[in-house]
Amino acid sequence: MNFFSVQGISLTIGFILILIGLWGILTQRNLIRIIIGFTIFNNGVNLIIVALAYMKGRTAPIIDQVVTRTDAVDKVADPIPQALVLTAIVIGVGVTAVMLSYTLRMYRAKHSLEINVFTESKW
């Protein structure tokens, strides 16, 4: 794998997004910034999965006139990672919506988005 190939660039950007997301989750005290960090992390993981599933010279996993049933194994890409990433995107949007709704409820209770204000759950 050449670093300057599509796969190498995608993997690099994916790892950078994961690191930025982890930094945002672990170092920020504002709840909205933590949610943004989670979203960036999630997008980085999805990008890495897509980049690892990339196969040069393969086509979409649709059997038609170009791809017959006998040579489908050699010409089509694996559809499982694509389905996995699509499912992960939907789940990520749902989790982000739940986090935002909890953040809104917490803001209405304390009138602050700083994580240090919410001490009721601490041991």
Helices and strands as residue ranges (DSSP letters): H 6-27, H 31-53, H 72-75, H 79-110, G 115-117
